[in-house]
Amino acid sequence: MSNQTQIFGIDGPGSLLAVLASQRASSISTSSSEGISAAAVSAYIKLVFLGLILCVSLVGNLLVSLLVLRDRALHKAPYFFLLDLCLADVVRSAACFPFVLVSVHNSSAWTYSTFSCKVVAFLAVLFCFHAAFMLFCVAVTRYLAIAHHRFYTKRMTVWTCAAIICMVWTLAIAMASPPVFDVGTYKFIQDEDQCIFEHRYLKTNDTLGFMLMLAVVVLATHGFYAKLLLFEYKHRKMKPVQLVPAISQNWTFHGPGATGQAAANWIAGFGRGPMPPTLLGIRQTLHNQQHRRLMGMEEVRTERRLGRMFYIVTLLFLVLWAPYIMACFWRVFVKSCSIPHRYLSITVWMSFAQAGVNPIICLLLNEDLRKVLRAHLPTYSRTRQHQQLHRHELLVFTIT
């Protein structure tokens, strides 16, 4: 026995236990250092990504809001709703995201009071429901703008838009307020690095009602866009014109099927009696042209472009929020479930990214916003003026 211990350089069994203990301690220290380094890398990625989202959201949403406010041509219903969405995302980014950055920096810990956690959680839920309700109202107005254009142009005034916006905020406050009064739970969720509604098993709290309301609103929004797409598919071709015969009275034709020949006959002296109804109705028709029932092709293209832009915004809202909503439903219906931390972190940061996506989509798909932006850019306006001046000089030179 002594010979074997001397071969390995160990004097006895006590020394052997000491060597084993030191090896185990070194392995634990290396594994813990690897875990700490992995956690540090994850926190660094989260901080960089959320900081990028915060900057893009603040700059992009403020830019779109300023463009809508400065140009009077954009002071109409769809842009009022877009302005409300952008300002809500600005407030969400400025009020909620800095607390998430601080919690990630402090190793997923909340260092403030319980009341401040409730306030931040209330704001997060408020802006989520506000975006869902507002996108639903936008879908309804987009359908009315195409399918019932006369009703839309007469009823969708500034005061109507203000009433819709106030209704949306009222509904969002009503949905976000109950957990503040201890109906449900607002608390800091360490896996999500944020203060939010604690989603638990359906028999534990009332989280199921909140999630069902959000799911129903999102599905109804896409239902209206599907109805709009079906309407455009059915009306993709113009119906043939139904010719109505004109009414003749002393060779002065009038009625729905009359043409300009009645006026020519009356002016040439073939007609007797009073002025034909065709001439009497010309001024009235021009006066009521602003209340016409049909849309021109340019109006149809504009409404379709706006509908396409808002639908992509709504679709991205669903894509970015759907994984987190699925995780919440999993917690509600499965008792004592465990969701992977990496999946939950990705879904939470996807929901944060929704605040910075809207201005990018609007500037890429909306030609009117791009025109206003180019008009307010000093370098672009100077280049445009130089190009126009150069063309004018070339035109004068060719004429002379």
C-alpha positions in Angstrom: 0.0 0.0 0.0 2.8 2.3 0.8 4.5 1.6 -2.4 1.4 2.4 -4.4 0.9 5.7 -2.6 4.5 6.6 -3.3 4.1 5.9 -7.0 1.4 8.6 -7.3 3.3 11.0 -5.0 0.7 10.7 -2.2 1.8 9.9 1.3 -1.5 8.5 2.6 -5.3 8.3 2.3 -5.7 11.8 3.8 -3.6 13.3 1.1 -5.7 11.4 -1.6 -8.9 12.9 -0.2 -7.3 16.4 -0.2 -6.3 16.0 -3.9 -9.8 14.9 -4.9 -11.4 17.8 -3.0 -9.1 20.3 -4.7 -9.9 18.9 -8.2 -13.6 19.1 -7.5 -13.3 22.7 -6.3 -11.3 23.6 -9.4 -14.0 22.0 -11.6 -16.8 23.8 -9.8 -14.9 27.1 -10.1 -14.4 26.7 -13.8 -18.0 25.7 -14.4 -19.2 28.7 -12.4 -16.9 31.0 -14.3 -18.2 29.7 -17.6 -21.8 30.2 -16.3 -21.0 33.8 -15.2 -19.4 34.5 -18.6 -22.4 33.1 -20.5 -24.8 35.2 -18.3 -22.6 38.3 -18.9 -22.7 37.7 -22.7 -26.5 37.3 -22.6 -26.9 40.4 -20.6 -24.7 42.4 -23.0 -26.7 41.2 -26.0 -29.9 42.1 -24.3 -28.6 45.6 -23.4 -27.4 46.3 -27.0 -30.6 45.0 -28.6 -32.9 46.9 -26.3 -30.8 50.0 -26.6 -31.1 49.8 -30.4 -34.9 49.3 -30.1 -35.2 52.3 -27.8 -33.3 54.6 -30.2 -35.1 53.5 -33.3 -38.5 53.7 -31.6 -37.9 57.2 -30.2 -36.3 58.7 -33.4 -38.7 56.9 -35.9 -41.9 57.6 -34.0 -41.1 61.2 -33.3 -40.1 61.7 -36.9 -43.4 60.3 -38.2 -45.4 62.3 -35.7 -43.6 65.6 -36.7 -44.3 64.8 -40.4 -48.0 64.3 -39.8 -48.3 67.4 -37.6 -46.4 69.8 -39.9 -48.1 68.9 -43.2 -51.8 69.9 -43.5 -52.4 67.5 -46.4 -51.9 64.6 -43.8 -54.5 66.0 -41.4 -57.1 63.3 -42.1 -58.5 60.2 -40.4 -55.9 57.5 -41.1 -53.0 59.7 -40.2 -54.6 60.9 -37.0 -54.7 57.2 -35.9 -51.1 56.7 -37.0 -50.1 59.8 -35.0 -51.8 58.3 -31.9 -50.0 55.0 -32.4 -46.6 56.7 -32.8 -47.0 58.9 -29.7 -48.1 55.9 -27.7 -44.9 54.0 -28.8 -42.8 57.0 -27.9 -44.3 57.1 -24.3 -43.9 53.3 -24.0 -40.3 53.4 -25.0 -39.4 56.3 -22.8 -41.3 55.1 -19.7 -40.9 51.3 -19.7 -37.7 50.4 -21.6 -35.2 52.2 -19.3 -36.4 50.2 -16.3 -35.8 47.0 -18.3 -32.3 48.2 -19.1 -31.6 48.8 -15.4 -33.0 45.4 -14.4 -30.9 43.6 -17.0 -27.8 45.6 -15.8 -28.5 44.6 -12.2 -28.6 40.8 -13.1 -32.4 40.6 -13.5 -33.2 42.3 -10.3 -35.8 45.0 -9.5 -34.1 47.7 -7.3 -37.1 50.1 -7.0 -40.2 50.1 -4.9 -43.3 47.8 -5.3 -45.5 50.8 -6.3 -43.1 51.8 -9.1 -43.2 48.2 -10.3 -47.0 48.4 -10.4 -46.9 51.6 -12.4 -44.5 50.3 -15.0 -46.5 47.1 -15.4 -49.7 49.1 -15.7 -48.1 51.2 -18.5 -46.8 48.1 -20.3 -50.2 46.4 -20.3 -52.0 49.7 -21.2 -49.9 50.3 -24.3 -50.3 46.7 -25.4 -54.1 46.9 -25.3 -54.1 50.4 -26.7 -52.2 49.2 -29.8 -54.6 46.2 -30.2 -57.8 48.3 -29.9 -56.4 51.1 -32.2 -55.5 48.6 -34.9 -59.0 47.2 -34.7 -60.5 50.6 -35.2 -58.2 51.3 -38.1 -59.2 48.0 -39.8 -62.9 49.0 -39.4 -62.3 52.5 -40.9 -60.2 51.0 -43.8 -63.2 48.7 -44.6 -65.6 51.7 -44.5 -63.3 53.8 -46.7 -63.4 51.2 -49.5 -66.8 49.6 -49.2 -68.9 52.6 -47.9 -66.9 55.5 -49.2 -69.8 58.1 -49.1 -70.5 57.3 -45.5 -66.8 57.4 -44.6 -66.2 60.8 -46.2 -69.3 62.4 -44.6 -68.9 60.9 -41.1 -65.1 60.5 -40.6 -64.4 64.0 -39.4 -61.8 65.4 -37.0 -64.3 65.1 -34.1 -65.1 61.5 -35.0 -61.4 60.6 -35.0 -61.0 62.3 -31.6 -64.0 60.3 -30.2 -62.5 57.0 -31.5 -59.1 57.8 -30.0 -60.7 58.7 -26.6 -62.8 55.5 -26.7 -59.6 53.4 -27.4 -57.7 54.9 -24.5 -60.7 54.4 -22.2 -61.0 50.7 -23.1 -57.2 50.2 -22.7 -57.3 51.9 -19.2 -60.3 49.7 -18.3 -58.3 46.5 -19.2 -55.1 47.6 -17.5 -56.6 49.0 -14.3 -58.0 45.9 -12.4 -54.6 44.4 -11.5 -53.6 47.7 -9.9 -56.5 47.2 -7.4 -55.2 43.7 -6.6 -57.5 42.0 -9.1 -54.7 39.7 -10.5 -51.1 40.4 -9.9 -48.6 43.0 -11.2 -45.1 42.0 -10.2 -41.5 41.7 -11.4 -40.9 38.6 -13.4 -37.3 37.7 -13.2 -37.3 35.5 -16.4 -38.7 38.4 -18.4 -36.6 41.2 -16.8 -39.7 43.4 -16.5 -42.7 44.3 -14.3 -45.8 42.8 -16.0 -48.9 40.8 -15.3 -48.1 37.5 -13.6 -49.6 34.8 -15.8 -50.5 31.8 -13.7 -52.8 28.8 -13.8 -56.4 29.7 -14.6 -57.7 28.7 -11.2 -55.2 30.9 -9.4 -56.0 34.4 -10.9 -58.0 36.0 -13.6 -55.3 36.1 -16.3 -57.4 34.1 -18.7 -59.9 37.0 -19.3 -57.1 39.4 -20.2 -55.5 37.0 -22.7 -58.8 36.0 -24.3 -59.8 39.7 -24.8 -56.4 40.4 -26.5 -56.7 37.3 -28.7 -60.3 38.2 -29.7 -59.4 41.8 -30.6 -56.5 40.7 -32.7 -58.5 38.0 -34.5 -61.4 40.4 -35.2 -58.9 42.9 -36.7 -57.7 40.3 -39.2 -61.3 39.3 -39.8 -62.1 42.9 -41.0 -59.1 42.9 -43.3 -60.2 39.5 -44.7 -63.6 41.0 -45.3 -62.1 44.0 -47.1 -60.0 41.7 -49.3 -63.1 39.7 -50.2 -65.0 42.9 -51.1 -62.2 44.0 -53.4 -62.1 40.6 -55.0 -65.8 40.7 -55.7 -65.6 44.3 -57.1 -62.4 43.8 -59.1 -64.3 44.4 -62.4 -66.7 47.2 -63.3 -70.3 46.4 -63.9 -71.6 47.2 -67.4 -73.4 50.5 -67.7 -77.2 50.2 -67.7 -78.4 52.7 -70.3 -81.7 54.5 -69.3 -83.7 56.0 -72.2 -84.1 59.7 -72.2 -87.5 61.5 -72.0 -88.4 63.7 -74.9 -90.4 66.9 -74.6 -90.5 69.2 -77.7 -87.1 67.7 -78.9 -85.5 68.6 -75.5 -84.3 65.3 -74.1 -83.9 65.1 -70.4 -83.8 62.4 -67.7 -81.1 60.0 -66.6 -80.3 58.9 -70.2 -80.1 62.4 -71.7 -76.9 63.7 -73.3 -75.8 67.1 -74.3 -77.9 67.0 -77.4 -80.9 68.5 -75.5 -79.0 71.7 -74.7 -77.9 71.9 -78.4 -81.4 71.5 -79.6 -82.8 74.2 -77.2 -80.0 76.6 -78.1 -80.6 76.0 -81.9 -84.3 77.0 -81.5 -85.8 73.6 -82.0 -87.1 73.4 -78.4 -89.9 75.6 -77.1 -90.8 76.4 -73.5 -88.6 76.6 -70.4 -84.9 75.7 -70.2 -84.4 71.9 -70.4 -83.8 70.1 -67.1 -80.4 69.1 -68.4 -79.1 72.6 -68.3 -80.8 73.4 -65.0 -79.1 70.6 -63.2 -75.5 71.3 -64.4 -74.7 73.9 -61.7 -76.3 71.8 -59.0 -74.3 68.8 -60.1 -71.1 70.7 -59.9 -72.0 72.1 -56.5 -72.6 68.6 -55.1 -69.6 67.1 -56.6 -67.8 66.9 -53.3 -70.6 64.6 -52.0 -70.4 62.2 -54.9 -70.9 58.5 -54.2 -68.2 57.0 -56.4 -64.4 57.3 -55.9 -61.9 58.2 -58.6 -59.1 55.9 -59.5 -56.5 58.0 -57.7 -58.6 57.9 -54.5 -59.0 54.1 -54.8 -55.2 53.7 -55.2 -54.6 56.0 -52.1 -57.0 54.1 -49.9 -55.6 50.7 -51.0 -52.0 51.9 -50.2 -53.1 53.1 -46.8 -54.9 49.8 -46.2 -51.9 47.8 -47.3 -49.6 49.8 -44.9 -51.9 49.4 -41.9 -52.4 45.7 -42.6 -48.6 45.1 -42.6 -48.4 47.0 -39.3 -51.2 44.8 -37.9 -49.6 41.7 -39.2 -46.2 42.6 -37.6 -48.0 43.2 -34.4 -49.4 39.7 -34.5 -46.1 38.1 -35.5 -44.1 39.9 -32.8 -46.6 39.4 -30.0 -47.8 35.9 -30.9 -44.9 33.9 -29.3 -45.3 35.7 -26.0 -49.1 35.3 -26.1 -48.6 31.6 -26.7 -46.2 31.4 -23.7 -48.8 33.2 -21.6 -51.6 30.8 -22.6 -49.2 27.9 -21.9 -48.9 29.2 -18.3 -52.6 29.6 -18.0 -53.8 26.2 -19.2 -50.8 24.0 -18.0 -50.4 23.8 -14.3 -46.8 24.1 -12.9 -45.3 24.4 -16.4 -41.7 25.3 -17.1 -41.0 27.5 -20.2 -37.4 27.5 -21.4 -35.6 30.7 -20.4 -34.1 31.3 -23.8 -37.5 31.1 -25.6 -39.1 33.4 -23.0 -36.3 36.0 -23.4 -36.6 35.9 -27.2 -40.4 36.4 -27.1 -40.2 39.3 -24.6 -37.6 41.1 -26.8 -39.7 40.5 -29.9 -42.6 42.2 -28.1 -40.3 45.1 -27.3 -39.3 45.3 -31.0 -42.9 46.1 -32.0 -42.4 49.6 -30.7 -39.7 50.4 -33.3 -41.1 48.6 -36.3 -44.1 50.8 -37.1 -42.2 54.0 -38.2 -39.9 51.9 -40.5 -42.9 50.3 -42.2 -44.7 53.6 -42.6 -41.8 55.3 -44.2 -41.1 52.4 -46.5 -44.7 51.9 -47.7 -46.2 55.4 -47.5 -45.4 57.7 -50.4 -47.0 60.7 -48.9 -44.8 60.5 -45.8 -41.7 60.2 -47.9 -42.7 63.2 -50.0 -43.1 65.3 -46.8 -39.8 64.0 -45.4 -38.0 64.9 -48.6 -39.6 68.3 -48.6 -38.3 69.0 -45.1 -34.7 67.7 -45.8 -32.5 70.8 -46.5 -30.0 68.9 -48.6 -32.6 67.2 -50.8 -34.5 70.5 -51.3 -31.3 72.3 -52.4 -30.5 69.4 -54.8 -34.0 69.6 -56.2 -33.8 73.4 -56.7 -30.4 73.0 -58.5 -31.9 70.4 -60.8 -34.9 72.6 -61.6 -32.7 75.6 -62.3 -30.5 73.5 -64.5 -33.5 72.2 -66.5 -34.8 75.8 -66.8 -31.4 77.0 -68.2 -31.3 74.1 -70.7 -34.9 75.0 -71.8 -34.0 78.7 -72.3 -30.8 77.7 -74.2 -32.7 75.4 -76.6 -35.4 78.0 -77.2 -32.9 80.8 -78.0 
